């Protein structure tokens, strides 16, 4: 069972946090370990495990940064620790931005590089934004899911570069 099923939610890139919270509270009320203190050790362990899974699922689905890769993984579009090959054009552009950053002598030049990266971030999300705003992936065609996968890996790369630049 995936985390969306656990809470009775549709699989989507946007999570209805009110429904999530309500479903989480229902699960916690029903499986809180304190309710099972008089039961068998097995029942207590099972309640503890259900509660722990609900906590993990709630935390993940409440984090917008984690929902995207979780949906892609749940639907079989990415695998844990997958080595995804970004296009040579994209990688070349990243190399040029990195070199530009290293060569930048002034704050203005550095801000220009950061601005270029933020423009790139907007460009890569633009074609898939409507899909990412959806609370259900049922109407998203496979081709679009593959575009979302590409976006995810490019976004990860750009986020990593920005983090390095800000150190």
C-alpha positions, -999 to +999 in steps of 0.1 A: +000+000+000+014+034-009+010+065+013-018+080-007-038+048-003-031+047+034-049+080+038-075+074+011-062+102-011-057+102-049-022+099-062-012+134-072+015+161-070-007+183-049-020+169-016-051+181+001-036+188+035-069+191+053-080+156+041-045+143+049-046+157+084-081+143+090-071+108+077-039+109+097-058+117+129-082+089+123-054+064+118-036+077+149-067+075+170-074+039+159-038+026+161-022+047+189+000+023+209-016+036+242-049+019+232-032-015+230-015-016+265-038-045+276-034-064+243-009-091+233+027-080+226+020-088+189-010-064+188+010-038+206+039-042+181+014-040+151-002-008+165+032+007+170+042-002+134+009+013+120+015+044+140+051+047+128+041+042+091+013+068+094+038+093+109+063+086+081+036+089+054+022+121+069+056+137+071+064+128+035+031+139+020+033+172+039+066+180+022+061+194-013+097+186-022+093+149-014+059+144-030+071+147-066+098+120-064+075+098-043+047+100-069+072+093-097+087+063-077+052+050-068+041+050-104+074+033-116+089+063-134+120+065-112+138+040-090+156+047-058+192+059-064+185+059-102+214+073-123+194+095-148+212+108-178+205+144-185+208+157-220+243+168-231+229+203-240+217+207-204+249+195-189+269+218-212+248+247-201+254+238-164+291+236-171+291+271-186+271+284-156+296+268-132+325+283-151+308+317-151+303+314-113+340+306-108+351+335-130+327+359-114+346+386-095+318+408-084+285+403-065+267+417-096+283+390-118+273+363-093+238+376-090+236+374-128+245+337-128+219+331-101+193+350-121+201+328-151+196+297-130+162+310-117+152+317-153+161+282-162+140+269-133+110+288-146+116+275-182+118+238-172+086+240-151+066+259-176+055+230-199+045+207-169+032+232-144-004+224-150+003+187-143+022+195-111-008+215-099-030+185-102-042+165-072-046+134-093-023+118-119-052+099-135-055+122-164-017+127-170-005+109-201+027+088-199+046+112-222+039+140-197+050+118-168+083+113-186+086+151-190+079+155-152+107+129-146+131+150-167+120+181-149+126+164-115+162+155-124+170+189-139+154+207-109+176+185-086+207+195-105+198+232-104+189+231-067+223+215-060+241+242-080+223+270-062+231+254-028+267+252-037+267+289-049+252+300-016+279+285+005 
